[in-house]
Amino acid sequence: MARDKTRHVCQECGYETARWLGRCPDCGAWNSLVAEERGERAAGERAGGPVAVELRPIREVSTAGQARRTTGIGEFDRVLGGGVVPGSLVLIGGDPGIGKSTLLLQAAARLARQGTTIYVTGEESAEQIRRRGERLNALAEGLFLAAETRLDALDACLAQRSPAFLVIDSIQTMHDPDLPSAPGTVTQVRACGARLLRLAKADNVTVFLIGHVTKSGAIAGPRLLEHMVDTVLYFEGDRFQTYRILRAVKNRYGPTDEIGLFEMRGDGLAEIPNASQMLLSQRPEQSPGSAVLCAMEGARPLLVEAQALVARSYLASPRRTTTGVDANRAAMLLAVLEKRCGLRMSDKDVYLNITGGLRVIEPAADLGLVLALASSYRDAPLPADMVAIGEVGLAGEVRAVRQLGQRLREAARLGFRRALVPAGSRAAGEQQDAGLEVGAVSALSEALASALPGE
């Protein structure tokens, strides 16, 4: 007979302890430990003897039936790696109201044309989903709704319909009645995730999970959930703005550096196929502190605007505020500007921003960021038809970047006529820069003299 015992589990990281603590020793979260009753037998274990395991040579394992299925939403398919793989488990997280349910309802309506699709909601009624489906034009044949939170009841529903696609909205609302803990706790999320994983692999069902996020932006529940699933996607952007970014942070079937761009409209999320043009559509003309750089997101070059504001500081410690740029990288670039180019930044407040809600992390954006800072410092605008591409080193050198040809072609397509690139990359890109006046620079001082010749 199983003997129940009480344990305290951190709802942020899953750390377990026999007694309550005010602060989790593992992740440092305050007041996150919750008492849970649990038997000696772990969730999901079954009594009985050992189970025989079938061993097969790797060359005899068939991959038939693993062909991708497209959702019909191009940006969504791009982030997934070209479509969904049967038997995969996909987790989508994001802030409340960002558009997770909207995207998956739109995708479910299109996937229903390829096979039976079940949308399980634990937060809303079926009538609410129906009204949203009318607004999104997502009332498709083969799409079934279920307002249920119990996994045992869901098992019977799945056995009745044998779906090809399953959407769970959300994993934190599902619970296993065999476990005494409340829905949303670490034990329930872990157990429900494990059962849905077995369902996906055993029955070759594509399962989409919607996950809540914590204040820090991570998906709520144990990190084990992200390790179990095949793909983890995050919705980014301000829910009070119209643009949304879907980013892959884990993908066993494709790249993890792709993003999808959407616009939230009254009839749902609409794809943005020409992302660079959208990101530059509101760029001010002849404005100091504005520069255009080209960042690679997967195989797609994106032209984005970097804005900088450098102003005299009246504080003992000047402000350094960045949005969309790593703060440590920005601090390094400021030090290089002061040491190698003589621009005194130590007594200035500096604000650096990537417009459109994007986050740029690759070093190829360095040259554009530095030019934006220098432009604001000198209060002189950069040429409106110029794009800057290059990595800046600590010695003030401008270093070569990858895929320069693709970046230059994208700039030429959008009407830019000038480009500043690293001298080491000039030979690799000279056949790809038709229509562009390319200036090759080897040092940051050369770049400033070329972009701001009168200063």
TORKOL-4160 file (C-alpha; in steps of 0.2 Angstrom, whole numbers, padded with zeros to 4 digits, m for minus):
455
<pt num="1" X="0000" Y="0000" Z="0000"/>
<pt num="2" X="0007" Y="0017" Z="m0005"/>
<pt num="3" X="0011" Y="0028" Z="0009"/>
<pt num="4" X="0007" Y="0047" Z="0006"/>
<pt num="5" X="0019" Y="0060" Z="0011"/>
<pt num="6" X="0020" Y="0079" Z="0009"/>
<pt num="7" X="0033" Y="0088" Z="m0001"/>
<pt num="8" X="0036" Y="0106" Z="m0006"/>
<pt num="9" X="0039" Y="0109" Z="m0024"/>
<pt num="10" X="0045" Y="0125" Z="m0032"/>
<pt num="11" X="0032" Y="0131" Z="m0046"/>
<pt num="12" X="0046" Y="0139" Z="m0055"/>
<pt num="13" X="0060" Y="0126" Z="m0057"/>
<pt num="14" X="0053" Y="0110" Z="m0050"/>
<pt num="15" X="0065" Y="0109" Z="m0035"/>
<pt num="16" X="0058" Y="0098" Z="m0021"/>
<pt num="17" X="0061" Y="0099" Z="m0002"/>
<pt num="18" X="0053" Y="0090" Z="0013"/>
<pt num="19" X="0050" Y="0107" Z="0022"/>
<pt num="20" X="0043" Y="0124" Z="0016"/>
<pt num="21" X="0056" Y="0137" Z="0012"/>
<pt num="22" X="0053" Y="0156" Z="0009"/>
<pt num="23" X="0065" Y="0156" Z="m0006"/>
<pt num="24" X="0069" Y="0142" Z="m0018"/>
<pt num="25" X="0088" Y="0137" Z="m0016"/>
<pt num="26" X="0089" Y="0132" Z="m0034"/>
<pt num="27" X="0081" Y="0146" Z="m0044"/>
<pt num="28" X="0080" Y="0159" Z="m0030"/>
<pt num="29" X="0062" Y="0163" Z="m0033"/>
<pt num="30" X="0052" Y="0169" Z="m0017"/>
<pt num="31" X="0036" Y="0161" Z="m0011"/>
<pt num="32" X="0036" Y="0148" Z="m0025"/>
<pt num="33" X="0036" Y="0132" Z="m0015"/>
<pt num="34" X="0019" Y="0124" Z="m0013"/>
<pt num="35" X="0015" Y="0109" Z="m0003"/>
<pt num="36" X="0009" Y="0093" Z="m0013"/>
<pt num="37" X="0003" Y="0076" Z="m0007"/>
<pt num="38" X="0011" Y="0062" Z="m0017"/>
<pt num="39" X="0011" Y="0043" Z="m0015"/>
<pt num="40" X="0027" Y="0033" Z="m0015"/>
<pt num="41" X="0024" Y="0027" Z="m0033"/>
<pt num="42" X="0028" Y="0040" Z="m0046"/>
<pt num="43" X="0015" Y="0047" Z="m0057"/>
<pt num="44" X="0012" Y="0036" Z="m0073"/>
<pt num="45" X="0020" Y="0021" Z="m0065"/>
<pt num="46" X="0011" Y="0004" Z="m0066"/>
<pt num="47" X="0012" Y="m0011" Z="m0056"/>
<pt num="48" X="0018" Y="m0027" Z="m0064"/>
<pt num="49" X="0034" Y="m0036" Z="m0070"/>
<pt num="50" X="0047" Y="m0029" Z="m0083"/>
<pt num="51" X="0041" Y="m0025" Z="m0100"/>
<pt num="52" X="0050" Y="m0033" Z="m0115"/>
<pt num="53" X="0058" Y="m0020" Z="m0127"/>
<pt num="54" X="0060" Y="m0023" Z="m0145"/>
<pt num="55" X="0077" Y="m0019" Z="m0153"/>
<pt num="56" X="0079" Y="m0015" Z="m0171"/>
<pt num="57" X="0094" Y="m0011" Z="m0182"/>
<pt num="58" X="0095" Y="0007" Z="m0186"/>
<pt num="59" X="0095" Y="0004" Z="m0205"/>
<pt num="60" X="0078" Y="m0006" Z="m0203"/>
<pt num="61" X="0069" Y="0008" Z="m0195"/>
<pt num="62" X="0057" Y="0016" Z="m0207"/>
<pt num="63" X="0054" Y="0034" Z="m0209"/>
<pt num="64" X="0038" Y="0032" Z="m0220"/>
<pt num="65" X="0024" Y="0044" Z="m0214"/>
<pt num="66" X="0036" Y="0057" Z="m0208"/>
<pt num="67" X="0033" Y="0069" Z="m0222"/>
<pt num="68" X="0029" Y="0087" Z="m0216"/>
<pt num="69" X="0012" Y="0094" Z="m0218"/>
<pt num="70" X="0010" Y="0113" Z="m0221"/>
<pt num="71" X="m0002" Y="0123" Z="m0210"/>
<pt num="72" X="m0005" Y="0135" Z="m0225"/>
<pt num="73" X="0002" Y="0149" Z="m0214"/>
<pt num="74" X="0019" Y="0153" Z="m0223"/>
<pt num="75" X="0027" Y="0162" Z="m0208"/>
<pt num="76" X="0022" Y="0148" Z="m0196"/>
<pt num="77" X="0028" Y="0134" Z="m0207"/>
<pt num="78" X="0045" Y="0144" Z="m0209"/>
<pt num="79" X="0048" Y="0144" Z="m0191"/>
<pt num="80" X="0043" Y="0126" Z="m0189"/>
<pt num="81" X="0056" Y="0121" Z="m0202"/>
<pt num="82" X="0044" Y="0119" Z="m0217"/>
<pt num="83" X="0029" Y="0112" Z="m0209"/>
<pt num="84" X="0023" Y="0101" Z="m0195"/>
<pt num="85" X="0030" Y="0083" Z="m0193"/>
<pt num="86" X="0018" Y="0069" Z="m0189"/>
<pt num="87" X="0020" Y="0063" Z="m0171"/>
<pt num="88" X="0029" Y="0079" Z="m0165"/>
<pt num="89" X="0025" Y="0089" Z="m0149"/>
<pt num="90" X="0025" Y="0108" Z="m0151"/>
<pt num="91" X="0025" Y="0120" Z="m0137"/>
<pt num="92" X="0020" Y="0138" Z="m0140"/>
<pt num="93" X="0023" Y="0151" Z="m0126"/>
<pt num="94" X="0020" Y="0170" Z="m0124"/>
<pt num="95" X="0012" Y="0184" Z="m0114"/>
<pt num="96" X="m0006" Y="0184" Z="m0111"/>
<pt num="97" X="m0016" Y="0192" Z="m0126"/>
<pt num="98" X="m0001" Y="0190" Z="m0138"/>
<pt num="99" X="m0010" Y="0179" Z="m0150"/>
<pt num="100" X="m0006" Y="0161" Z="m0146"/>
<pt num="101" X="m0024" Y="0155" Z="m0146"/>
<pt num="102" X="m0028" Y="0165" Z="m0162"/>
<pt num="103" X="m0013" Y="0158" Z="m0172"/>
<pt num="104" X="m0017" Y="0140" Z="m0167"/>
<pt num="105" X="m0035" Y="0141" Z="m0171"/>
<pt num="106" X="m0031" Y="0148" Z="m0188"/>
<pt num="107" X="m0019" Y="0134" Z="m0190"/>
<pt num="108" X="m0031" Y="0121" Z="m0184"/>
<pt num="109" X="m0044" Y="0126" Z="m0196"/>
<pt num="110" X="m0032" Y="0124" Z="m0211"/>
<pt num="111" X="m0025" Y="0108" Z="m0204"/>
<pt num="112" X="m0043" Y="0101" Z="m0203"/>
<pt num="113" X="m0043" Y="0099" Z="m0222"/>
<pt num="114" X="m0029" Y="0087" Z="m0221"/>
<pt num="115" X="m0036" Y="0076" Z="m0206"/>
<pt num="116" X="m0047" Y="0076" Z="m0191"/>
<pt num="117" X="m0042" Y="0090" Z="m0179"/>
<pt num="118" X="m0047" Y="0092" Z="m0161"/>
<pt num="119" X="m0045" Y="0109" Z="m0152"/>
<pt num="120" X="m0046" Y="0106" Z="m0133"/>
<pt num="121" X="m0049" Y="0122" Z="m0122"/>
<pt num="122" X="m0047" Y="0122" Z="m0104"/>
<pt num="123" X="m0049" Y="0141" Z="m0101"/>
<pt num="124" X="m0064" Y="0145" Z="m0112"/>
<pt num="125" X="m0080" Y="0138" Z="m0117"/>
<pt num="126" X="m0084" Y="0130" Z="m0134"/>
<pt num="127" X="m0096" Y="0144" Z="m0138"/>
<pt num="128" X="m0082" Y="0157" Z="m0135"/>
<pt num="129" X="m0071" Y="0147" Z="m0147"/>
<pt num="130" X="m0085" Y="0146" Z="m0160"/>
<pt num="131" X="m0087" Y="0165" Z="m0159"/>
<pt num="132" X="m0068" Y="0168" Z="m0162"/>
<pt num="133" X="m0069" Y="0155" Z="m0176"/>
<pt num="134" X="m0082" Y="0166" Z="m0185"/>
<pt num="135" X="m0071" Y="0181" Z="m0183"/>
<pt num="136" X="m0056" Y="0172" Z="m0190"/>
<pt num="137" X="m0066" Y="0163" Z="m0203"/>
<pt num="138" X="m0060" Y="0146" Z="m0195"/>
<pt num="139" X="m0076" Y="0136" Z="m0196"/>
<pt num="140" X="m0069" Y="0121" Z="m0205"/>
<pt num="141" X="m0076" Y="0104" Z="m0208"/>
<pt num="142" X="m0066" Y="0091" Z="m0198"/>
<pt num="143" X="m0062" Y="0103" Z="m0184"/>
<pt num="144" X="m0069" Y="0098" Z="m0167"/>
<pt num="145" X="m0070" Y="0107" Z="m0151"/>
<pt num="146" X="m0069" Y="0100" Z="m0133"/>
<pt num="147" X="m0070" Y="0111" Z="m0117"/>
<pt num="148" X="m0061" Y="0099" Z="m0105"/>
<pt num="149" X="m0047" Y="0099" Z="m0092"/>
<pt num="150" X="m0047" Y="0081" Z="m0087"/>
<pt num="151" X="m0035" Y="0069" Z="m0096"/>
<pt num="152" X="m0044" Y="0053" Z="m0093"/>
<pt num="153" X="m0060" Y="0061" Z="m0101"/>
<pt num="154" X="m0049" Y="0067" Z="m0116"/>
<pt num="155" X="m0042" Y="0050" Z="m0118"/>
<pt num="156" X="m0060" Y="0043" Z="m0122"/>
<pt num="157" X="m0063" Y="0058" Z="m0134"/>
<pt num="158" X="m0047" Y="0054" Z="m0144"/>
<pt num="159" X="m0051" Y="0036" Z="m0145"/>
<pt num="160" X="m0068" Y="0040" Z="m0153"/>
<pt num="161" X="m0061" Y="0052" Z="m0166"/>
<pt num="162" X="m0043" Y="0046" Z="m0169"/>
<pt num="163" X="m0037" Y="0064" Z="m0174"/>
<pt num="164" X="m0021" Y="0068" Z="m0184"/>
<pt num="165" X="m0019" Y="0085" Z="m0175"/>
<pt num="166" X="m0022" Y="0090" Z="m0157"/>
<pt num="167" X="m0022" Y="0107" Z="m0149"/>
<pt num="168" X="m0021" Y="0109" Z="m0130"/>
<pt num="169" X="m0025" Y="0127" Z="m0124"/>
<pt num="170" X="m0017" Y="0127" Z="m0112"/>
<pt num="171" X="m0006" Y="0113" Z="m0104"/>
<pt num="172" X="m0007" Y="0122" Z="m0087"/>
<pt num="173" X="m0026" Y="0119" Z="m0086"/>
<pt num="174" X="m0025" Y="0100" Z="m0089"/>
<pt num="175" X="m0024" Y="0089" Z="m0074"/>
<pt num="176" X="m0023" Y="0070" Z="m0070"/>
<pt num="177" X="m0037" Y="0065" Z="m0058"/>
<pt num="178" X="m0025" Y="0051" Z="m0051"/>
<pt num="179" X="m0013" Y="0065" Z="m0044"/>
<pt num="180" X="m0019" Y="0074" Z="m0028"/>
<pt num="181" X="m0010" Y="0091" Z="m0033"/>
<pt num="182" X="m0020" Y="0105" Z="m0041"/>
<pt num="183" X="m0019" Y="0109" Z="m0060"/>
<pt num="184" X="m0005" Y="0120" Z="m0065"/>
<pt num="185" X="0007" Y="0113" Z="m0052"/>
<pt num="186" X="0024" Y="0106" Z="m0057"/>
<pt num="187" X="0018" Y="0088" Z="m0054"/>
<pt num="188" X="0002" Y="0090" Z="m0065"/>
<pt num="189" X="0011" Y="0099" Z="m0079"/>
<pt num="190" X="0025" Y="0086" Z="m0079"/>
<pt num="191" X="0013" Y="0072" Z="m0079"/>
<pt num="192" X="0001" Y="0079" Z="m0092"/>
<pt num="193" X="0016" Y="0083" Z="m0103"/>
<pt num="194" X="0022" Y="0065" Z="m0102"/>
<pt num="195" X="0005" Y="0058" Z="m0106"/>
<pt num="196" X="0003" Y="0069" Z="m0121"/>
<pt num="197" X="0021" Y="0065" Z="m0127"/>
<pt num="198" X="0017" Y="0046" Z="m0127"/>
<pt num="199" X="0001" Y="0050" Z="m0136"/>
<pt num="200" X="0010" Y="0059" Z="m0150"/>
<pt num="201" X="0023" Y="0046" Z="m0152"/>
<pt num="202" X="0012" Y="0031" Z="m0151"/>
<pt num="203" X="m0002" Y="0036" Z="m0162"/>
<pt num="204" X="0008" Y="0048" Z="m0173"/>
<pt num="205" X="m0003" Y="0063" Z="m0168"/>
<pt num="206" X="0004" Y="0081" Z="m0170"/>
<pt num="207" X="0001" Y="0089" Z="m0153"/>
<pt num="208" X="0002" Y="0108" Z="m0151"/>
<pt num="209" X="0003" Y="0114" Z="m0133"/>
<pt num="210" X="0000" Y="0132" Z="m0127"/>
<pt num="211" X="0010" Y="0137" Z="m0112"/>
<pt num="212" X="0008" Y="0151" Z="m0100"/>
<pt num="213" X="0024" Y="0162" Z="m0096"/>
<pt num="214" X="0031" Y="0168" Z="m0079"/>
<pt num="215" X="0035" Y="0186" Z="m0075"/>
<pt num="216" X="0053" Y="0183" Z="m0082"/>
<pt num="217" X="0046" Y="0177" Z="m0099"/>
<pt num="218" X="0049" Y="0159" Z="m0097"/>
<pt num="219" X="0036" Y="0146" Z="m0099"/>
<pt num="220" X="0028" Y="0142" Z="m0083"/>
<pt num="221" X="0031" Y="0125" Z="m0075"/>
<pt num="222" X="0046" Y="0114" Z="m0074"/>
<pt num="223" X="0060" Y="0116" Z="m0087"/>
<pt num="224" X="0058" Y="0097" Z="m0090"/>
<pt num="225" X="0043" Y="0102" Z="m0101"/>
<pt num="226" X="0053" Y="0111" Z="m0113"/>
<pt num="227" X="0065" Y="0096" Z="m0114"/>
<pt num="228" X="0051" Y="0084" Z="m0117"/>
<pt num="229" X="0044" Y="0093" Z="m0132"/>
<pt num="230" X="0051" Y="0093" Z="m0150"/>
<pt num="231" X="0049" Y="0111" Z="m0154"/>
<pt num="232" X="0048" Y="0127" Z="m0142"/>
<pt num="233" X="0041" Y="0143" Z="m0150"/>
<pt num="234" X="0039" Y="0160" Z="m0142"/>
<pt num="235" X="0028" Y="0174" Z="m0147"/>
<pt num="236" X="0036" Y="0191" Z="m0144"/>
<pt num="237" X="0030" Y="0209" Z="m0146"/>
<pt num="238" X="0020" Y="0221" Z="m0137"/>
<pt num="239" X="0002" Y="0216" Z="m0136"/>
<pt num="240" X="m0004" Y="0234" Z="m0137"/>
<pt num="241" X="0005" Y="0235" Z="m0154"/>
<pt num="242" X="0000" Y="0226" Z="m0170"/>
<pt num="243" X="0016" Y="0217" Z="m0175"/>
<pt num="244" X="0020" Y="0200" Z="m0168"/>
<pt num="245" X="0036" Y="0189" Z="m0169"/>
<pt num="246" X="0036" Y="0170" Z="m0168"/>
<pt num="247" X="0053" Y="0164" Z="m0164"/>
<pt num="248" X="0060" Y="0146" Z="m0162"/>
<pt num="249" X="0071" Y="0142" Z="m0148"/>
<pt num="250" X="0071" Y="0123" Z="m0150"/>
<pt num="251" X="0067" Y="0113" Z="m0165"/>
<pt num="252" X="0072" Y="0095" Z="m0167"/>
<pt num="253" X="0066" Y="0095" Z="m0185"/>
<pt num="254" X="0073" Y="0112" Z="m0191"/>
<pt num="255" X="0083" Y="0127" Z="m0188"/>
<pt num="256" X="0081" Y="0137" Z="m0172"/>
<pt num="257" X="0086" Y="0154" Z="m0179"/>
<pt num="258" X="0071" Y="0157" Z="m0190"/>
<pt num="259" X="0057" Y="0170" Z="m0186"/>
<pt num="260" X="0040" Y="0173" Z="m0192"/>
<pt num="261" X="0032" Y="0190" Z="m0193"/>
<pt num="262" X="0013" Y="0193" Z="m0191"/>
<pt num="263" X="0002" Y="0208" Z="m0190"/>
<pt num="264" X="m0013" Y="0207" Z="m0178"/>
<pt num="265" X="m0029" Y="0213" Z="m0187"/>
<pt num="266" X="m0048" Y="0212" Z="m0183"/>
<pt num="267" X="m0049" Y="0195" Z="m0193"/>
<pt num="268" X="m0034" Y="0187" Z="m0185"/>
<pt num="269" X="m0015" Y="0186" Z="m0188"/>
<pt num="270" X="m0009" Y="0191" Z="m0205"/>
<pt num="271" X="0008" Y="0186" Z="m0212"/>
<pt num="272" X="0020" Y="0199" Z="m0217"/>
<pt num="273" X="0030" Y="0193" Z="m0232"/>
<pt num="274" X="0040" Y="0208" Z="m0235"/>
<pt num="275" X="0047" Y="0210" Z="m0217"/>
<pt num="276" X="0061" Y="0223" Z="m0221"/>
<pt num="277" X="0049" Y="0235" Z="m0230"/>
<pt num="278" X="0038" Y="0234" Z="m0215"/>
<pt num="279" X="0051" Y="0237" Z="m0203"/>
<pt num="280" X="0058" Y="0252" Z="m0212"/>
<pt num="281" X="0041" Y="0260" Z="m0217"/>
<pt num="282" X="0041" Y="0273" Z="m0203"/>
<pt num="283" X="0059" Y="0277" Z="m0203"/>
<pt num="284" X="0062" Y="0296" Z="m0201"/>
<pt num="285" X="0071" Y="0306" Z="m0215"/>
<pt num="286" X="0087" Y="0315" Z="m0211"/>
<pt num="287" X="0086" Y="0311" Z="m0193"/>
<pt num="288" X="0102" Y="0310" Z="m0183"/>
<pt num="289" X="0105" Y="0294" Z="m0173"/>
<pt num="290" X="0096" Y="0283" Z="m0186"/>
<pt num="291" X="0105" Y="0270" Z="m0196"/>
<pt num="292" X="0100" Y="0254" Z="m0206"/>
<pt num="293" X="0108" Y="0238" Z="m0203"/>
<pt num="294" X="0105" Y="0220" Z="m0210"/>
<pt num="295" X="0103" Y="0206" Z="m0199"/>
<pt num="296" X="0101" Y="0187" Z="m0204"/>
<pt num="297" X="0087" Y="0178" Z="m0196"/>
<pt num="298" X="0090" Y="0160" Z="m0202"/>
<pt num="299" X="0091" Y="0161" Z="m0221"/>
<pt num="300" X="0082" Y="0177" Z="m0222"/>
<pt num="301" X="0090" Y="0194" Z="m0222"/>
<pt num="302" X="0081" Y="0208" Z="m0213"/>
<pt num="303" X="0084" Y="0226" Z="m0214"/>
<pt num="304" X="0080" Y="0235" Z="m0198"/>
<pt num="305" X="0083" Y="0253" Z="m0191"/>
<pt num="306" X="0094" Y="0256" Z="m0176"/>
<pt num="307" X="0090" Y="0272" Z="m0167"/>
<pt num="308" X="0102" Y="0280" Z="m0154"/>
<pt num="309" X="0101" Y="0295" Z="m0143"/>
<pt num="310" X="0116" Y="0302" Z="m0135"/>
<pt num="311" X="0114" Y="0317" Z="m0123"/>
<pt num="312" X="0123" Y="0325" Z="m0109"/>
<pt num="313" X="0121" Y="0317" Z="m0093"/>
<pt num="314" X="0118" Y="0326" Z="m0076"/>
<pt num="315" X="0119" Y="0310" Z="m0066"/>
<pt num="316" X="0134" Y="0303" Z="m0057"/>
<pt num="317" X="0132" Y="0287" Z="m0067"/>
<pt num="318" X="0126" Y="0290" Z="m0084"/>
<pt num="319" X="0111" Y="0280" Z="m0090"/>
<pt num="320" X="0114" Y="0266" Z="m0103"/>
<pt num="321" X="0097" Y="0259" Z="m0109"/>
<pt num="322" X="0095" Y="0247" Z="m0123"/>
<pt num="323" X="0080" Y="0239" Z="m0132"/>
<pt num="324" X="0083" Y="0224" Z="m0144"/>
<pt num="325" X="0101" Y="0225" Z="m0141"/>
<pt num="326" X="0112" Y="0216" Z="m0128"/>
<pt num="327" X="0117" Y="0229" Z="m0115"/>
<pt num="328" X="0135" Y="0222" Z="m0113"/>
<pt num="329" X="0137" Y="0222" Z="m0132"/>
<pt num="330" X="0132" Y="0240" Z="m0132"/>
<pt num="331" X="0144" Y="0245" Z="m0118"/>
<pt num="332" X="0158" Y="0237" Z="m0127"/>
<pt num="333" X="0154" Y="0247" Z="m0143"/>
<pt num="334" X="0153" Y="0263" Z="m0133"/>
<pt num="335" X="0170" Y="0259" Z="m0125"/>
<pt num="336" X="0178" Y="0256" Z="m0143"/>
<pt num="337" X="0170" Y="0273" Z="m0149"/>
<pt num="338" X="0178" Y="0282" Z="m0135"/>
<pt num="339" X="0195" Y="0274" Z="m0135"/>
<pt num="340" X="0198" Y="0272" Z="m0154"/>
<pt num="341" X="0188" Y="0286" Z="m0161"/>
<pt num="342" X="0189" Y="0300" Z="m0148"/>
<pt num="343" X="0171" Y="0301" Z="m0145"/>
<pt num="344" X="0169" Y="0305" Z="m0126"/>
<pt num="345" X="0154" Y="0294" Z="m0121"/>
<pt num="346" X="0158" Y="0292" Z="m0102"/>
<pt num="347" X="0148" Y="0308" Z="m0097"/>
<pt num="348" X="0133" Y="0305" Z="m0109"/>
<pt num="349" X="0116" Y="0296" Z="m0107"/>
<pt num="350" X="0114" Y="0283" Z="m0121"/>
<pt num="351" X="0098" Y="0276" Z="m0127"/>
<pt num="352" X="0099" Y="0262" Z="m0141"/>
<pt num="353" X="0084" Y="0254" Z="m0149"/>
<pt num="354" X="0080" Y="0242" Z="m0163"/>
<pt num="355" X="0063" Y="0247" Z="m0170"/>
<pt num="356" X="0049" Y="0235" Z="m0174"/>
<pt num="357" X="0051" Y="0225" Z="m0158"/>
<pt num="358" X="0065" Y="0214" Z="m0165"/>
<pt num="359" X="0080" Y="0208" Z="m0155"/>
<pt num="360" X="0097" Y="0209" Z="m0164"/>
<pt num="361" X="0110" Y="0198" Z="m0157"/>
<pt num="362" X="0123" Y="0194" Z="m0171"/>
<pt num="363" X="0139" Y="0204" Z="m0172"/>
<pt num="364" X="0136" Y="0209" Z="m0190"/>
<pt num="365" X="0125" Y="0223" Z="m0183"/>
<pt num="366" X="0139" Y="0231" Z="m0174"/>
<pt num="367" X="0144" Y="0243" Z="m0188"/>
<pt num="368" X="0126" Y="0250" Z="m0190"/>
<pt num="369" X="0124" Y="0252" Z="m0171"/>
<pt num="370" X="0141" Y="0262" Z="m0170"/>
<pt num="371" X="0136" Y="0273" Z="m0184"/>
<pt num="372" X="0119" Y="0277" Z="m0176"/>
<pt num="373" X="0128" Y="0282" Z="m0160"/>
<pt num="374" X="0141" Y="0293" Z="m0169"/>
<pt num="375" X="0127" Y="0301" Z="m0179"/>
<pt num="376" X="0118" Y="0306" Z="m0163"/>
<pt num="377" X="0134" Y="0311" Z="m0154"/>
<pt num="378" X="0138" Y="0323" Z="m0168"/>
<pt num="379" X="0120" Y="0328" Z="m0172"/>
<pt num="380" X="0123" Y="0324" Z="m0190"/>
<pt num="381" X="0111" Y="0312" Z="m0200"/>
<pt num="382" X="0118" Y="0298" Z="m0210"/>
<pt num="383" X="0114" Y="0296" Z="m0229"/>
<pt num="384" X="0096" Y="0289" Z="m0230"/>
<pt num="385" X="0101" Y="0277" Z="m0244"/>
<pt num="386" X="0115" Y="0268" Z="m0235"/>
<pt num="387" X="0116" Y="0252" Z="m0226"/>
<pt num="388" X="0130" Y="0246" Z="m0214"/>
<pt num="389" X="0135" Y="0228" Z="m0212"/>
<pt num="390" X="0150" Y="0223" Z="m0201"/>
<pt num="391" X="0157" Y="0217" Z="m0184"/>
<pt num="392" X="0167" Y="0229" Z="m0174"/>
<pt num="393" X="0182" Y="0222" Z="m0164"/>
<pt num="394" X="0190" Y="0229" Z="m0148"/>
<pt num="395" X="0205" Y="0236" Z="m0158"/>
<pt num="396" X="0192" Y="0246" Z="m0168"/>
<pt num="397" X="0194" Y="0235" Z="m0184"/>
<pt num="398" X="0179" Y="0230" Z="m0195"/>
<pt num="399" X="0178" Y="0212" Z="m0197"/>
<pt num="400" X="0171" Y="0201" Z="m0210"/>
<pt num="401" X="0153" Y="0193" Z="m0209"/>
<pt num="402" X="0144" Y="0179" Z="m0217"/>
<pt num="403" X="0132" Y="0179" Z="m0231"/>
<pt num="404" X="0136" Y="0196" Z="m0237"/>
<pt num="405" X="0129" Y="0193" Z="m0254"/>
<pt num="406" X="0112" Y="0190" Z="m0248"/>
<pt num="407" X="0112" Y="0205" Z="m0237"/>
<pt num="408" X="0118" Y="0216" Z="m0251"/>
<pt num="409" X="0104" Y="0209" Z="m0263"/>
<pt num="410" X="0091" Y="0213" Z="m0250"/>
<pt num="411" X="0097" Y="0231" Z="m0248"/>
<pt num="412" X="0097" Y="0233" Z="m0267"/>
<pt num="413" X="0080" Y="0226" Z="m0269"/>
<pt num="414" X="0073" Y="0239" Z="m0256"/>
<pt num="415" X="0081" Y="0254" Z="m0266"/>
<pt num="416" X="0097" Y="0257" Z="m0256"/>
<pt num="417" X="0111" Y="0263" Z="m0266"/>
<pt num="418" X="0126" Y="0263" Z="m0254"/>
<pt num="419" X="0133" Y="0250" Z="m0242"/>
<pt num="420" X="0147" Y="0250" Z="m0230"/>
<pt num="421" X="0155" Y="0233" Z="m0228"/>
<pt num="422" X="0171" Y="0225" Z="m0220"/>
<pt num="423" X="0186" Y="0226" Z="m0232"/>
<pt num="424" X="0189" Y="0207" Z="m0229"/>
<pt num="425" X="0172" Y="0203" Z="m0236"/>
<pt num="426" X="0173" Y="0214" Z="m0251"/>
<pt num="427" X="0180" Y="0200" Z="m0263"/>
<pt num="428" X="0166" Y="0188" Z="m0258"/>
<pt num="429" X="0152" Y="0200" Z="m0261"/>
<pt num="430" X="0159" Y="0209" Z="m0277"/>
<pt num="431" X="0149" Y="0199" Z="m0289"/>
<pt num="432" X="0133" Y="0201" Z="m0279"/>
<pt num="433" X="0132" Y="0220" Z="m0276"/>
<pt num="434" X="0124" Y="0225" Z="m0293"/>
<pt num="435" X="0116" Y="0242" Z="m0291"/>
<pt num="436" X="0125" Y="0246" Z="m0275"/>
<pt num="437" X="0140" Y="0257" Z="m0272"/>
<pt num="438" X="0150" Y="0247" Z="m0260"/>
<pt num="439" X="0163" Y="0255" Z="m0248"/>
<pt num="440" X="0175" Y="0243" Z="m0240"/>
<pt num="441" X="0182" Y="0249" Z="m0223"/>
<pt num="442" X="0194" Y="0240" Z="m0212"/>
<pt num="443" X="0193" Y="0251" Z="m0197"/>
<pt num="444" X="0180" Y="0260" Z="m0188"/>
<pt num="445" X="0188" Y="0277" Z="m0191"/>
<pt num="446" X="0187" Y="0274" Z="m0209"/>
<pt num="447" X="0168" Y="0270" Z="m0208"/>
<pt num="448" X="0165" Y="0286" Z="m0198"/>
<pt num="449" X="0175" Y="0296" Z="m0211"/>
<pt num="450" X="0165" Y="0288" Z="m0225"/>
<pt num="451" X="0147" Y="0290" Z="m0217"/>
<pt num="452" X="0150" Y="0307" Z="m0209"/>
<pt num="453" X="0163" Y="0315" Z="m0221"/>
<pt num="454" X="0159" Y="0333" Z="m0215"/>
<pt num="455" X="0161" Y="0330" Z="m0197"/>
